[in-house]
Structure formats: structure tokens, C-alpha cells
């Protein structure tokens, strides 16, 4: 029997791609959207609970403001949750962890295979390259409509470097330098955010020492790469027990 997939945020730019990929790989149930408008020819549900009741898995690429409510609703309906929303806070993270005691959840800032391989390499390089000698900087650029900065993927790269260095990113992050900042401190992980045009997503991690520089770069040319990864993750998640998963679990990295 084909897995039934519901899409939260179905009328958005990513939602349209998700709906197309879901329809090709499984059964597309329909979706919800903030605008209240459905994708042409696809059922539109009044709220997340109603959508979840008709779905085997819900894929959610909406807004940080919806995360807490969606966590409660999906746990109540016992519906597996693929969460691609970024920019949410610590209270939302707690709600996600609480829901994961009841349902399987895969939460990731990026469902692209290439980005997740970059995250793995970022952690390994963070471990291998001494923070006192190699300055870590992350440069990201996205389309002009993106509302959060740094991007969730950029923060994930920073967290991977921090994990490799056995530090907490919150203790070493430097984002948006401006004015007379003084010299760079050892161990900082810096972020530079660029916005413009319709760039789908570009991320570069730089490790710079006095005598060499190592760079890792990923460019996304089409949003469909995120949608196809999320749908594949949904098909995998449906068979998993309750718990909080990441893309490393899905990709077996």
C-alpha cells in the first residue's frame, strides 16, 4: 500500500516541489498553507490536525512560528513528521523532543545529500585542524525573500565544526561583524550572510591558517533537490520507531 504524504505549506515555493515529488513517489493526500489556498487539483485541509489524520507522514516546510503547534498536533495524531523548517527557538526544540517520545521525527535544516556530506566533512576537519591555527568562517548566500539569517544550513555547518572541536557553537559564534571589532579571537566560528536575487542556496566553509586555506563549497541550483530528499526521508521515516532522527541516520553516515 502506498504511503500517504501530507504537505504543510503546500502552496509555497518549496511546498509545490514537495507536492510534485510526493505525488511521484507515494500518495499525495493534500496539504495546508497560511494563505488558505491549495495547490490546483490537490485537496486543501483546514488545519494541521485534519491533515495529519489523513496522512501516514507529514512533511513540514513552513515557518518557525508553527513548530510548537505542529509538534503538539502531530504527537496527538501519532503522525510521523519530516521537519525542514528552520529558525525556531529553544522552546520549539523542547516541543520537538517531547513529540519524538511519541512519534518518529526527522528534523534537518537541509535534506540535500551533498550538504549532509559537507556537514560530515566539516566535523572531521573541525576535529583535525587546531582552532588556534585554523580560523573557521562560513559564508552563505540565499534569495532575497529568505527571512532568517544565518541560514539553518549555515548554522548546521557551524555546529558541525564546533562538534569537531568539542565546543558549544553558542560560545564561539560571531555573526555579522560591524564597526571596530578588534582582532579575531582564536576559536571563533564566523558567519557572513549574503542575500540577493533568487539564489537557491550557496554555502562555503573556510579554514584559514597562516600558510594555507581549505574550503568546502556547496551550491544548490534547484529547490527540487531539497524536496526529493525530504520525500525520500519521509518514506524511510514511516518505518521507524518513535524518536528524533537526523539526515545522518537516514543516509547511514
N, C-alpha and C positions, 0 to 999 in steps of 0.2 A: 504493500500500500504506500502510495506517495505521501511524503511528509508535507503537512500543510504549514506554509510560512506566511506570517503576517508582518506588515511593514509599518513601523511607527515613523511618521514623517514621509509618507508615500508621495506627496505632491512636490517635495523639494527636489533640488537638483540631484542629490545622491539617492533620494527615495525612488526616483524614476528608474535609475540604473538598477537599484536593488530589486525593484518590481520586475524588471525585464529579466534579470539573472535568475530570480526566484522562479518565475514562470517557466523558464527554460530547463531548470534543474529539478523542480519539485512542483507542488500545487500552490499557486498564489491565492491566498484567501482574500486579501484586500488590505486595507490599511486605515490609518488615521493621519490627520495633519492639522496644524494650528489654524490654517486658513479655512478648514472645513470643506475644502474642495478635494474630490477624489481624482485619481488618475482615470482618464477616459476608459470606459469599459470594465473598470475594476470596482468591486464593492467598497464603499466607504463606511466605516463604523463610527459611532458617536463618541466612543471613549476607549481607553486602553484596556479596560476590563472586558468589554464586549469583544474587542479584537482578540484578546488573549484566550477567551473562552472558545473561540472558533479555530484557534491555531495550535499546532504542535510546537512551534518555535516562533518567537517574535524577534525580529531584527530591528534595532532601535538606533537611528542616527538622527536624533532630534536636537534638543537644547539642554544645557546644564540644569535649567530650571525645572525640567520634567523628571529628572533622575529619581528623586526621592519618592514621588508619587508612583512612578512606574515600578520601582522596586517593591513597594507595598502591594500593588495590584498584581504583579506577576507572581509574587510569592503566594498571594491569596488564591490565585487560579492554578498554581503549580505549573506554570508555563516556562520552559527554558528560554533564556534571554541572551541574545547576542547584542552587546552594548558597544557601540562605536562613538558615542557622544563623548566630548572632551570638555575640559574647563570647569568641572564640578568640584565642590569643596569637600572638606573632611567629614561633615555631617552626611553628605551624599555617599561618601565612601563607606561610612558605617552602615548606612541603609543597604548598600550593595552586599556587604559582608553578611549582614543579617539575613538577607534574602537567599544568599548562597547556602545557608543551612537547610533550606527547603528545596531549592531548585538548582540545576546546573546553570552557571553563568560564565560566558567568556567575554571578558572586557578587555579591549585593546584600543590604543589611540590610533592604530593603523593596522589594517588587515591585509596589507600587501606583503607578499613573501619576501621580496627584496629588502624592504625596510626592516623586517624582523631578523633577517640575516645580518643586516648592518648593526642592529642592536646587540646581537651576539658578539660581533667583532668589536664593537665599542667597549663592551665589558672586558673582553680579553685584553684589548690594548690599554684600557684603564688600569688593569692589573699589572701589565708588563712594563709600562712606561712610568718611571717615577714622577710623582706630581711636582716634586721640587725642581725637576729638569724639563718636563714637558707640559706646556700650557695648553689646556683644553678649551677650545672655543667652538661654538655651534652657531651656524648661520642658516637661517631658514627664510624662504620666501613663499608667499601664497597670494591668491587672488585678493582683490581689493574688498570683497564682501566678507572676508573672514573676520569674526568678532573677537576671538580670543588670541592672546599673544603672551609668551611664545606659544607656538602650536603644541598640541598634545604630543605629537611625534617628536618635536624638538626636546620637550621635557623628558620624554621616554629615553631619548639618546643620552641626555644629561644624567638621568637616573642610572642608566647602564654604566656610564663612565664612573659615577660615584660608587656604584656597587663594586666595580672592579678595584676601586681604591679603598674600599671598606669605610666609606664615609656616608653621611646623610646629605643628599643634594641640598636640602634646605639650609645647611650650614655653610655651603661653599658657592651657592649660586650668585651670579652677578648678571643682572639683566637690564638692558637699556642704559648704558653708561652715558653720562652727560655732564658737562662742565669740568671743573678741576677735580678729577677723581684720584689723583695721586698715582704712584706706581702700582702695577699689578702685583697682587699678593700670590705667593706660592699656594697651589692647591685650588685656586678659584676655577670654577667652570662657568665660562662666559657665554652669553646668548646675544645674538644680534637678530632682530626681526625686521623683515622687509615685506611690504605689501604693495601690490600694484597689478593692473591688468587682470588677466584671467589665468595666472599661473596655477596649475593644479596643485603642485607641491614640490618643493626643492629643499633638500637638507644636506648640509655639509658639516662634517665633524673634522676639526683640525687639531692635531697635536704638534705643537711647535717648540722646538728646542733651540739652543744656540747655534747648532750646526746642521740641523735637518728639520724637515716638516713632513708629516704623514697626513694624508687627507682621505676621507671616505665620503663619497657623494652618492646620493640617490635622487633621481628626477622622476616624477610621475607625469606622464603625458596625457593620461586619460583617467577620469574618475572611475571608469568601469573596472579598473584593476582592484580598487577597494571593494566594490560591490561584489565581484566574483569571489574574492577572498572571504568576504563576510558570509556569502551564501554557502560556500564550502564548509566554513566553520559551523554554520547552523546545522548542516546535515550531519556533521561529526558530533556536535553537542547534544543532539537529540538522543543519542545512545549512551550519554554519560550520566553517572550518578550526581546527586547534588554536590555542589562545591564551586569554588571560584577558580576559573581557569584563565590562562593567557595563551597567546599565539605560540609560545614555545611548547606548550602541551599539545596543541593541535598539530604543529609541524614536527613534533618529536625532536626538538633541538636540544 
